[in-house]
């Protein structure tokens, strides 16, 4: 793991993450409710500003580097194998690679009907029909009783992986609460993956994703909803990481001066 803005990010690469999550769904292994987030600049900046949310990410089994900025910073810190683990891609590859295995999936999130649409889409696109259930949570916060009821539904379904498709930081908080009652191998938050794979929302071209310009594509598509977020997050992410990268140099210099 490599720390970016004091949050540990998975640095072994996307193929390794896909293989490992499927391997750990082996029936002989215990179900431990391991939480995984696909965390981009938005999540990292939110964690920097809100200690409670940072504690949530710190409690997760993995925080996948969802955006290229996190990968660039990780590589500057020496994580040579680190690659982008984009939530929609991670979801896609796990669906494809587990299609012929006894790994069951449960979809939780999106607007009314989206999770059901996704169930059909993964069969059509990825040949995966191992979807044990779906659930669309209300916009309000769920009570403990409602979480327990949802957990019972998931447990009865025999799911190995619960996929949460809400938005950051709501989805990570949702996953952490659900983990108190559910009995699965993994709970994975993947943001807009539900909308992308049901073709409700268009994805940025691959060249824009490689250049870390997906935020610009999404901003142009939904300016009213996203402009405030990106106006703050993009420059703040850059500023905070520059300060973090410079700080160790200052500390090393001060230590050297003291020794002299």
N, C-alpha and C positions, 0 to 999 in steps of 0.2 A: 504494500500500500504506500502511496505517496501523498503527502499532505499538500493541499492547495487551500489557502485561506484557513488553515488549521483544521480542515476536514479531510479525512483519509479517503482517497479515491483509489479504486481498483486499477492496477497498473500492469496486468498480465495480458491484456488484449482481448478483443471481442470474441474470437474463436474459442479461447480458453474459458471465458465466462459461460458461453453457450454449452460447451461440453461438460463443464463442471456442474452446472445446475441440473442438467439431465441426469448425470451420473449420480448425484445426491438424491434423486427421486427413486432410487432403487428400493424395492419393497423391503429388503432386508435391513435398511437403515432406518433409524427412528425419525419420526416427524418432529421437527424442532421449531417450527414457525419462524424461520429465518427471514428477516425483512431485507429487501433490496430496493434501492432507489436508483433511478436514472437522473443524476443531478447535474444540472448545467449552471451557468452563471447566476441565474435567478435564485436557485436554491442556495448556492454558496454565499451570495451576498446577503440573502435573508438570514442564513445561519450566523454570519458575521455580526449582523445587527441585533438578532434575537437569540439570547442564550438558551431559551427553552427549545427553540427549533434546532439549534446546534446539538443539544443533548439528544434530540430525536435522531438526527443523522448519526451521531456517535454511537447510538445503540444498535444501528443497523449492521447486518452481516457484511454487506457490500454497499458502497456508493459508487455506481458506475459513472464514468465521465461522459455525460450526455452531450456536451458541446466541445468544439475544437479549442476554445480558449483554455479550458481546464487541461486539455491534453498538451497544448503548447507549454503551459507553465510546468506541468509534470515532467515533460522532456527536458526543460531547462534545469530541472532539479535532478536529472540523472535517470529518469524512468524511461529507458530506451525502448522497452517493449510496449509502452502505453499506447493505446489506440482509442479512438472515439467509440464508446459503447452507446450509441444513439438508441434511446428507448424504443422507437418503432422498429428499428433494425434488429435489436436484441429480441423483441417480441417475435418478429418474422422468422428469424433463424431458429429460435427455440421451437416455434410451431412446426417448421419444416423438419427439423432434425428429430422431433419427438413424435412425428405423425405415425410411425410404425412401432412405437413403444407403448408400454402400459403406463403412460404419464397422463393424468387427467387434469384438465384446466377449468378454472371457474373465472368468469368475467364479471367485474364489479365496477360500474361507473358509467359516465356518459348521460346524455339526456334520455328521456323515456324511449325505449325501443332500440337504442344504439347497441347495447350489449347483445341483444338478440340478433341484430343485423351482423354484428361481428362474428357471432357463432356461425352464421351462414357463409360469411366472407372467408373465414379461415379454412373452411371445407373446400370452397371453390378455388381459392388462391393457393393454399398451401397443402391441400390434401389431408388436413387434420380434422378428424371427427370425434376426437376425444374431449369434447366439451361437456362437463358434467353439470353445469348450471350457469345462470346469469342473474344479475341483480342491478337495479338502477336505484341508487340511494337518493333520498330527497335532498334539496338544497340546504335545508337546515341541518344542524348538528344532531346526530343520533344519540339517544339515551343509552345508558349501559344495558338496559333491558333489550333494546332494539339490536344492539351489537351482539348480545348473547343469542338472540333469536336468529340473526344472520349467521352467526358462527355454527349454530346447530344445523342450519340448512346446508352450509358448506361441508360440515363434517359428514352429514348423511350422504352427500353427493360423492364422497370418496376422493375429492380433489387433492392433487399434489401441489399444484401451484395456483394461487389466487392472483389475478392480474387486476390492479387498481388503475383505472383511467380517469382521474380527476384533474386537478391542477396543483402545482406547488404553491404553498406548503400544505394545502388541505389534504392531499393524498397521502403524504408521509405521516401526518398526524392520524389519519384514518387507519393506515396500516398498523401503526404502533398500538392503537387501541384494540383493533381487531385481533392482534396477536395475543392478547390476554385470554381469549376464549376459544379461538379456533384451533384445530389440530391438523396442520398441513406441513408440507416441507418448506414451502416458500410463499411469501407475500411480496409481490413485485409491483412497484409504482412506475408507470410508463407514460404519464402525461397524456399528450394528444394522440397516442398510438391508436386508440379506438376510432377517433374521427378520421385519421389518415387511412387506416386499413378498411374502413367502410366507405371510403371515397367521399365523405362529407366535407372534408377540408383538403385542399391541394397541398402537396409537399413541395418544398423548394427544389429546384433542379440540383442534381448532384454536384455540379461545379460550384454552386453557391454554398452548399453544405461543406464542401472541402475547404472553402475559403472563409468559413465561419460567418457567412452572410445570410444564414437562414433567418436570423432575427429581422433583417431588412425585408426579406420576402414576406414574412408573417406580418410585419408592421404595415406594409403596403396593402396586404389583404384585409387586415382588421385594424385600421389606424385608430379609430375611436376607442377600442378596447385596450390596445397595447401601447399607445404612444407614451403614456405616463411611465409605464414599467420600463421600457427601453431607454427613455430619456434619462432615467436615474441609473439603471443597472449597468449598462454598457460602460459609461465613463467611470462609474464607481468600482466596477470589477477591475478595470485597468489600473486605476489609482491604487487600490488596496494591494494588488499583486506587485506593483512596482515598489511600494513601500516595504512589502514583505521580503522581496528579493534583495533590496538594498540593505535592509536592517542587519542581516547576518554579517555583511561586509563591515558595517560600522562596529559591530560587536567584536569581530575578529581583530580589527585595527586597534580598538581600545584595549583588548587583552594583550596584544603584542606590545603596546606602549607601556603597559603596567609591568610586563616582564623585563623590559629594557630598563 
